[in-house]
Amino acid sequence: MDKFLFKQIDNIGLVLFRAVFGLLITIEAFGAIATGWVRRTLVEPPFTFNFIGFDFLQHLQGPGMYYYFMIMGIFGIFVMLGFKYRFSMIAYALMWTCVYLMQKSSYNNHYYLMMLLCWIMAFLPANRWFSVDANLNPEIKSPSMPRWMLLILILQVWIVYTYASIAKLYPDWLDASMPALLMAGKKNYWLIGEFLQQNWVHWAIAYTGIFFDLLIVPLMLWKRTRLLGFIISVFFHLFNSIVFQIGIFPYMSIAFALFFFSPEILKKRFLPKKKLYTGNAVIVPKYKNLLLAVFGIYFAFQIGLPLRHWFFKDDVLWTEEGHRLSWRMMLRSKSGSLTVWVKNKPDGEKRRYNYSELLGPKQQGSVATKPDVMWQLAQKIKAVEAKKGNDVAVYMEASVRVNHGKYHPFTDPTVDLAAEPWHPFKHSEWILPSPEDYIEKPKPNSN
């Protein structure tokens, strides 16, 4: 085991990935400002729906977020160049983690993966070659690294892809209904819009998605299929980038190939002047047991968190409980309607509440379908009314439809959500049970 984990190998894949990753997180930071994401998500809304328990991050919300993302972008440039790398990577990781935890209206599995990779990269010596740090301080320069550093990156990627594949094994994906719904919104795309409406395309997307996610890491690990896997990966991720427009994730996924190709190939293609490490040293660090314990616990959580929804009552597609942090990507289309009622406790007067004035447009779309966001809105309404001197109960009458099926009642309208505690690992009983027919198949495409 010591030889397997602590054998020194060439570090060219890590240093190249650092440069690419730094470029991508720089684009993510400055691009969020340029595309208006920061304005829509973190500036215009009066408040954000943070992850429950991280309410203190609300203090960051507002116009200052423009400067916040500009600073992140500068740190991203430093990471790319390998300048003050450790400090810059930790700073970016911390700032991105705060962004991730302070809002859920624009929740994205890719943002979660980026947060994990930022923290992993922060503790890896990715600046020991091809960096400003190594040029300024030759003492840190090294052509090698222990094998475990490569293994944790590959394992993290493998977990993501495997769970993404497994999550697709449900009826609406297997019969191509969900890909059909996803493509319906792309009909007006220039040149490819009509092509994406073809029935055979929906079936191809459904099963390509399952088998790609399941097999891409094994294909890249085996030398004989590595080039084929890389070609498939490039096509798959560029298709996703064009069709789904999901930011830097497709390009970050293509860059994962740097973990799999041999140092000889990477040296020839990208860094011909790099010293190639050919030794076979095995260096077991004094902190070996601590290292194994930390990563053992980390990967136990990474493997366990996506499974937690099986321990909740009812279906995650209906309740949303256990959906986040589980690599359940593009699996359902969900919409809802919400009516909020408040009742003055002293006199029992009940009135309809116009909650939309508290929210931004993006928030209004998510509050009607996500129970944790509904609960947070109830707490917000209670606090707003308390400032006016009113002691109120808050009731929510929500209806939800999944994958363009029928609308069904979603919440118990007799429960005061403002008085309910939140249990992150326990089913909320005020969510009504899912009807047997809550997923109705869309009409098949005639093409």
C-alpha positions as CSV (number, residue, x, y, z in Angstrom):
1,M,0.0,0.0,0.0
2,D,2.8,2.4,0.8
3,K,4.4,1.7,-2.6
4,F,1.1,2.2,-4.3
5,L,0.2,5.5,-2.6
6,F,3.5,7.1,-1.9
7,K,5.6,6.2,-5.0
8,Q,6.9,9.4,-6.7
9,I,5.5,10.0,-10.2
10,D,5.9,12.8,-12.7
11,N,3.8,15.9,-11.8
12,I,3.2,17.3,-15.3
13,G,-0.5,16.4,-15.3
14,L,-1.0,18.3,-12.1
15,V,0.9,21.5,-13.1
16,L,-0.8,21.6,-16.4
17,F,-4.3,21.2,-14.8
18,R,-3.4,24.0,-12.4
19,A,-2.8,26.3,-15.3
20,V,-6.0,25.3,-17.1
21,F,-8.1,25.3,-13.9
22,G,-6.8,28.7,-13.0
23,L,-7.8,30.1,-16.4
24,L,-11.3,28.6,-16.1
25,I,-12.0,29.9,-12.6
26,T,-10.8,33.3,-13.7
27,I,-13.3,33.2,-16.6
28,E,-15.9,32.0,-14.1
29,A,-15.3,35.0,-11.8
30,F,-15.1,37.7,-14.5
31,G,-17.8,36.0,-16.6
32,A,-20.2,36.1,-13.7
33,I,-20.0,39.9,-13.8
34,A,-20.0,40.3,-17.6
35,T,-23.1,38.0,-18.1
36,G,-25.1,39.7,-15.3
37,W,-25.1,36.6,-13.1
38,V,-23.7,38.6,-10.1
39,R,-26.3,41.4,-10.7
40,R,-29.3,39.0,-11.0
41,T,-28.3,36.6,-8.2
42,L,-26.4,38.6,-5.6
43,V,-27.1,42.3,-6.1
44,E,-30.6,42.9,-7.2
45,P,-32.5,40.6,-4.8
46,P,-33.2,42.1,-1.4
47,F,-31.8,38.9,0.2
48,T,-30.7,35.5,-0.9
49,F,-31.7,32.0,0.0
50,N,-28.5,30.7,1.6
51,F,-27.9,27.2,2.6
52,I,-29.7,26.8,6.0
53,G,-27.3,27.6,8.8
54,F,-25.2,30.1,6.8
55,D,-27.4,33.1,7.4
56,F,-24.3,35.2,8.3
57,L,-23.3,35.2,4.6
58,Q,-26.2,37.5,3.9
59,H,-23.9,40.4,4.9
60,L,-22.0,39.9,1.7
61,Q,-25.0,40.4,-0.5
62,G,-25.2,43.7,-2.4
63,P,-23.2,45.9,-4.8
64,G,-20.0,44.9,-3.1
65,M,-20.2,41.6,-4.8
66,Y,-18.9,43.1,-8.0
67,Y,-15.6,43.9,-6.2
68,Y,-15.8,40.5,-4.5
69,F,-15.8,38.7,-7.9
70,M,-13.2,41.0,-9.3
71,I,-10.9,40.0,-6.5
72,M,-11.7,36.3,-7.1
73,G,-10.8,36.8,-10.8
74,I,-7.4,38.2,-9.8
75,F,-6.8,35.2,-7.5
76,G,-7.7,33.0,-10.4
77,I,-5.1,34.7,-12.6
78,F,-2.5,34.1,-9.8
79,V,-3.5,30.4,-9.7
80,M,-3.1,30.1,-13.4
81,L,0.4,31.6,-13.3
82,G,1.3,29.8,-10.1
83,F,2.1,33.0,-8.3
84,K,1.6,32.9,-4.5
85,Y,-0.2,29.8,-5.4
86,R,-1.1,28.3,-2.1
87,F,-2.5,31.6,-0.7
88,S,-4.3,32.4,-4.0
89,M,-5.9,29.0,-4.3
90,I,-7.1,29.0,-0.6
91,A,-8.4,32.5,-1.0
92,Y,-10.4,31.6,-4.1
93,A,-11.6,28.4,-2.6
94,L,-12.9,30.3,0.5
95,M,-14.5,33.1,-1.5
96,W,-16.2,30.6,-3.9
97,T,-17.4,28.5,-1.0
98,C,-19.1,31.6,0.4
99,V,-20.7,32.4,-2.9
100,Y,-21.9,28.8,-3.2
101,L,-23.4,28.7,0.3
102,M,-25.0,32.1,0.3
103,Q,-27.5,31.4,-2.5
104,K,-29.5,28.4,-3.8
105,S,-31.7,30.1,-6.5
106,S,-28.9,29.4,-9.1
107,Y,-28.0,26.0,-7.6
108,N,-25.8,24.0,-9.9
109,N,-23.9,20.7,-9.4
110,H,-21.0,22.1,-11.4
111,Y,-20.6,24.9,-8.8
112,Y,-20.4,22.3,-6.1
113,L,-17.7,20.3,-8.0
114,M,-15.8,23.5,-8.6
115,M,-15.8,24.2,-4.8
116,L,-14.5,20.7,-4.1
117,L,-11.8,20.9,-6.7
118,C,-10.7,24.3,-5.4
119,W,-10.2,22.9,-1.9
120,I,-8.4,19.8,-3.2
121,M,-6.1,21.9,-5.4
122,A,-5.4,24.2,-2.5
123,F,-3.6,21.5,-0.7
124,L,-1.7,20.0,-3.6
125,P,1.8,21.3,-4.6
126,A,0.7,22.3,-8.2
127,N,3.2,25.1,-8.4
128,R,6.4,23.0,-8.2
129,W,6.9,23.4,-12.0
130,F,5.7,25.7,-14.8
131,S,5.0,28.5,-12.3
132,V,6.1,31.9,-11.2
133,D,6.7,30.5,-7.7
134,A,9.1,27.9,-9.0
135,N,11.0,30.5,-11.0
136,L,11.2,32.9,-8.1
137,N,12.1,30.2,-5.6
138,P,14.0,27.3,-7.3
139,E,14.2,25.5,-4.0
140,I,10.5,24.4,-4.3
141,K,11.0,23.2,-7.9
142,S,10.3,19.5,-8.3
143,P,9.4,17.3,-11.3
144,S,7.6,14.7,-9.1
145,M,4.8,14.2,-6.6
146,P,3.4,11.2,-4.7
147,R,0.9,9.0,-6.5
148,W,-1.9,9.7,-4.0
149,M,-2.3,13.2,-5.3
150,L,-3.2,11.9,-8.7
151,L,-5.5,9.2,-7.2
152,I,-7.6,11.6,-5.2
153,L,-8.3,13.7,-8.2
154,I,-9.3,10.7,-10.4
155,L,-11.4,9.3,-7.6
156,Q,-13.3,12.6,-7.1
157,V,-14.0,12.7,-10.8
158,W,-15.0,9.0,-10.9
159,I,-17.5,9.5,-8.1
160,V,-19.2,12.4,-9.9
161,Y,-19.6,10.6,-13.2
162,T,-20.7,7.3,-11.6
163,Y,-23.5,8.9,-9.5
164,A,-24.5,11.0,-12.5
165,S,-25.0,7.8,-14.5
166,I,-26.8,5.9,-11.7
167,A,-29.2,8.9,-11.1
168,K,-30.4,8.6,-14.8
169,L,-31.7,5.1,-14.2
170,Y,-35.3,6.1,-13.7
171,P,-38.3,5.7,-16.1
172,D,-38.5,9.3,-17.5
173,W,-34.8,9.2,-18.5
174,L,-34.8,5.6,-19.7
175,D,-37.8,6.2,-22.1
176,A,-36.2,9.4,-23.3
177,S,-39.0,11.6,-22.0
178,M,-36.7,13.8,-20.0
179,P,-34.2,14.4,-22.8
180,A,-37.3,15.3,-25.0
181,L,-38.3,17.9,-22.5
182,L,-34.8,19.3,-22.3
183,M,-34.6,19.6,-26.1
184,A,-38.0,21.2,-26.4
185,G,-36.6,24.4,-25.0
186,K,-33.8,24.4,-27.6
187,K,-36.1,24.5,-30.7
188,N,-35.1,28.0,-31.6
189,Y,-31.4,27.4,-31.6
190,W,-29.8,28.5,-34.8
191,L,-29.0,25.6,-37.2
192,I,-29.4,22.8,-34.7
193,G,-32.8,23.6,-33.2
194,E,-34.9,21.4,-35.4
195,F,-32.3,18.6,-35.3
196,L,-32.6,18.5,-31.5
197,Q,-36.3,17.8,-31.8
198,Q,-35.8,14.5,-33.6
199,N,-37.0,11.5,-31.6
200,W,-33.9,9.5,-32.3
201,V,-31.7,12.3,-30.9
202,H,-33.6,12.2,-27.6
203,W,-32.9,8.4,-27.3
204,A,-29.3,9.0,-28.3
205,I,-28.9,11.7,-25.6
206,A,-30.6,9.5,-23.0
207,Y,-28.4,6.4,-23.4
208,T,-25.2,8.3,-24.4
209,G,-25.5,10.2,-21.1
210,I,-25.9,7.0,-19.1
211,F,-23.0,5.1,-20.7
212,F,-20.7,8.0,-21.0
213,D,-20.9,8.9,-17.3
214,L,-20.5,5.3,-16.3
215,L,-17.7,4.3,-18.6
216,I,-15.6,7.4,-19.4
217,V,-13.2,7.1,-16.4
218,P,-12.5,3.3,-17.1
219,L,-12.0,4.2,-20.7
220,M,-9.5,6.8,-19.8
221,L,-7.7,4.6,-17.3
222,W,-7.0,1.8,-19.8
223,K,-4.2,2.7,-22.2
224,R,-5.8,0.9,-25.2
225,T,-9.0,2.9,-25.0
226,R,-7.6,6.2,-23.7
227,L,-7.5,8.0,-27.0
228,L,-11.0,6.8,-27.9
229,G,-12.3,7.9,-24.5
230,F,-10.7,11.4,-25.0
231,I,-12.2,11.9,-28.4
232,I,-15.6,10.8,-27.1
233,S,-15.1,13.2,-24.1
234,V,-14.3,16.2,-26.3
235,F,-17.3,15.6,-28.5
236,F,-19.7,14.9,-25.5
237,H,-18.6,18.0,-23.5
238,L,-18.6,20.4,-26.5
239,F,-22.1,19.2,-27.4
240,N,-23.2,20.0,-23.8
241,S,-21.5,23.4,-23.9
242,I,-23.3,24.4,-27.1
243,V,-26.7,22.9,-26.3
244,F,-27.0,23.5,-22.5
245,Q,-24.6,26.5,-22.2
246,I,-23.4,25.4,-18.7
247,G,-20.3,27.7,-18.4
248,I,-16.9,26.3,-17.7
249,F,-17.9,22.8,-16.7
250,P,-17.5,21.1,-20.1
251,Y,-14.0,22.6,-20.6
252,M,-13.0,21.6,-17.0
253,S,-14.2,18.1,-17.8
254,I,-12.1,17.9,-20.9
255,A,-9.1,19.1,-18.9
256,F,-9.6,16.1,-16.6
257,A,-7.8,14.1,-19.4
258,L,-4.6,15.6,-18.1
259,F,-4.9,13.2,-15.1
260,F,-4.9,10.1,-17.4
261,F,-2.4,10.6,-20.2
262,S,1.2,9.6,-19.7
263,P,3.8,12.1,-18.7
264,E,5.7,11.4,-21.9
265,I,2.8,12.4,-24.1
266,L,2.0,15.5,-22.0
267,K,5.6,16.6,-22.1
268,K,5.8,16.1,-25.9
269,R,2.6,18.0,-26.5
270,F,2.7,20.8,-23.9
271,L,6.0,21.2,-21.9
272,P,8.9,19.8,-24.0
273,K,11.5,21.5,-21.8
274,K,10.2,20.0,-18.6
275,K,12.4,17.5,-16.8
276,L,10.8,14.1,-16.9
277,Y,10.8,12.2,-13.6
278,T,12.0,8.6,-14.1
279,G,12.8,7.6,-10.5
280,N,11.0,5.0,-8.5
281,A,11.4,6.6,-5.0
282,V,8.9,5.7,-2.4
283,I,8.7,8.4,0.3
284,V,6.3,7.7,3.1
285,P,5.5,10.9,5.0
286,K,5.4,11.1,8.8
287,Y,1.8,12.3,8.6
288,K,0.8,9.2,6.7
289,N,-1.9,8.1,9.2
290,L,-3.4,11.6,9.4
291,L,-3.5,11.8,5.6
292,L,-5.3,8.5,5.3
293,A,-7.8,9.5,7.9
294,V,-8.6,12.9,6.4
295,F,-9.1,11.5,2.9
296,G,-10.9,8.4,4.2
297,I,-13.4,10.6,6.0
298,Y,-13.7,13.0,3.0
299,F,-14.4,10.2,0.5
300,A,-16.8,8.5,2.9
301,F,-18.9,11.6,2.8
302,Q,-18.5,11.9,-1.0
303,I,-19.8,8.4,-1.4
304,G,-22.5,8.6,1.3
305,L,-24.1,12.0,0.6
306,P,-25.6,11.1,-2.8
307,L,-27.2,8.1,-1.2
308,R,-28.9,9.9,1.7
309,H,-32.2,10.5,-0.2
310,W,-32.9,6.7,0.2
311,F,-33.3,7.3,3.9
312,F,-36.0,10.0,3.5
313,K,-39.6,9.2,3.1
314,D,-41.0,9.4,-0.4
315,D,-39.3,10.1,-3.8
316,V,-36.6,12.7,-4.1
317,L,-38.0,13.8,-7.4
318,W,-41.1,14.9,-5.5
319,T,-39.8,16.1,-2.2
320,E,-36.3,17.5,-3.3
321,E,-35.0,16.1,0.0
322,G,-31.5,14.8,-0.6
323,H,-31.3,16.3,-4.1
324,R,-28.5,18.7,-3.6
325,L,-24.8,17.5,-3.3
326,S,-25.9,14.3,-5.0
327,W,-24.8,14.8,-8.7
328,R,-28.4,14.5,-9.9
329,M,-27.9,16.5,-13.1
330,M,-30.7,17.7,-15.4
331,L,-33.0,14.9,-14.3
332,R,-36.3,16.6,-14.0
333,S,-38.3,19.7,-15.1
334,K,-40.2,21.1,-12.2
335,S,-42.6,24.1,-11.9
336,G,-45.1,25.2,-9.3
337,S,-47.6,27.7,-8.0
338,L,-47.5,29.2,-4.5
339,T,-50.0,31.2,-2.5
340,V,-48.9,32.5,0.9
341,W,-51.3,33.3,3.7
342,V,-50.4,35.1,7.0
343,K,-52.6,35.1,10.0
344,N,-52.3,37.6,12.8
345,K,-52.1,35.5,16.0
346,P,-53.8,38.0,18.4
347,D,-57.0,38.5,16.4
348,G,-56.9,35.5,14.0
349,E,-57.2,37.7,10.9
350,K,-56.0,35.9,7.8
351,R,-54.9,37.5,4.6
352,R,-53.1,36.7,1.4
353,Y,-49.5,37.8,1.4
354,N,-47.7,39.3,-1.6
355,Y,-44.3,37.7,-1.1
356,S,-43.1,38.5,-4.6
357,E,-42.1,42.0,-3.5
358,L,-39.5,40.4,-1.2
359,L,-37.8,38.4,-4.1
360,G,-35.9,38.7,-7.3
361,P,-37.2,37.0,-10.5
362,K,-34.9,34.0,-10.2
363,Q,-36.0,33.5,-6.6
364,Q,-39.6,33.5,-7.5
365,G,-39.1,30.5,-9.8
366,S,-37.4,28.4,-7.2
367,V,-39.5,29.2,-4.1
368,A,-42.6,27.5,-5.6
369,T,-41.0,24.0,-5.9
370,K,-38.3,23.7,-3.2
371,P,-39.4,23.0,0.3
372,D,-36.3,24.3,2.1
373,V,-36.7,27.6,0.2
374,M,-40.4,27.7,1.2
375,W,-39.5,27.3,4.8
376,Q,-36.9,30.0,4.6
377,L,-39.4,32.3,3.0
378,A,-41.8,31.7,5.9
379,Q,-39.0,32.7,8.3
380,K,-38.3,35.8,6.3
381,I,-42.0,36.8,6.2
382,K,-42.3,36.3,10.0
383,A,-39.2,38.5,10.6
384,V,-40.5,41.2,8.2
385,E,-43.9,41.3,9.9
386,A,-42.3,41.2,13.4
387,K,-40.5,44.5,12.5
388,K,-43.9,46.0,11.8
389,G,-45.1,44.8,15.2
390,N,-47.1,41.9,13.9
391,D,-47.0,38.4,15.3
392,V,-48.0,36.1,12.4
393,A,-48.4,32.5,11.4
394,V,-47.4,31.7,7.8
395,Y,-49.2,29.2,5.7
396,M,-48.2,28.0,2.2
397,E,-50.5,26.5,-0.4
398,A,-48.3,25.1,-3.1
399,S,-48.9,22.9,-6.2
400,V,-46.1,21.3,-8.1
401,R,-45.8,19.5,-11.4
402,V,-42.8,17.3,-12.4
403,N,-41.7,16.7,-16.0
404,H,-44.7,18.7,-17.4
405,G,-47.2,16.4,-15.7
406,K,-50.3,17.5,-13.9
407,Y,-50.2,19.9,-11.0
408,H,-50.7,18.3,-7.6
409,P,-50.9,19.8,-4.1
410,F,-47.4,19.9,-2.5
411,T,-47.7,21.4,0.9
412,D,-50.1,21.1,3.9
413,P,-51.8,24.5,3.9
414,T,-52.8,24.1,7.6
415,V,-49.2,24.0,8.9
416,D,-47.6,27.2,10.1
417,L,-44.2,26.9,8.4
418,A,-42.8,29.9,10.4
419,A,-43.2,27.8,13.6
420,E,-41.8,24.6,12.1
421,P,-38.2,23.6,12.9
422,W,-35.9,22.6,10.0
423,H,-34.4,19.1,10.1
424,P,-31.8,18.6,7.4
425,F,-31.7,14.8,7.8
426,K,-35.4,14.2,8.5
427,H,-38.4,14.3,6.2
428,S,-40.6,17.3,6.6
429,E,-44.1,16.0,7.3
430,W,-45.8,19.2,5.9
431,I,-44.7,18.0,2.4
432,L,-47.7,16.1,1.1
433,P,-47.1,12.5,-0.1
434,S,-46.4,12.2,-3.8
435,P,-49.5,11.1,-5.9
436,E,-49.1,7.8,-7.8
437,D,-49.5,9.6,-11.1
438,Y,-47.4,12.7,-10.3
439,I,-45.2,12.1,-13.3
440,E,-47.2,12.1,-16.5
441,K,-45.5,11.2,-19.7
442,P,-45.3,14.1,-22.3
443,K,-46.8,13.4,-25.7
444,P,-44.3,11.6,-27.9
445,N,-42.5,13.7,-30.5
446,S,-43.9,13.1,-34.0
447,N,-40.5,13.4,-35.7
